[in-house]
């Protein structure tokens, strides 16, 4: 999931022709956070992720999980 958020953010940033520093400033987060987000870091502060996603009119939320994947792993 982290990779899909990372890809989404990076694609949207590039579509809007924003640099990482520009996006960080507009979202009110640090440049390091933006870099870690786009690299798919597994542990990030959700409020900050939502600050970035808010630039694109999105926010984090619960999504259904494909439970059949769990059965294969057990």
Buried (B, 14 or more C-beta within 10 A) or exposed (E): EBEEBBEBBBEBBEEEEBEBEBBBBBBEBEBEBBEBBBEBEEEBEEEBBBBBBEBBEBEEEEEEEEEEEEEEEE
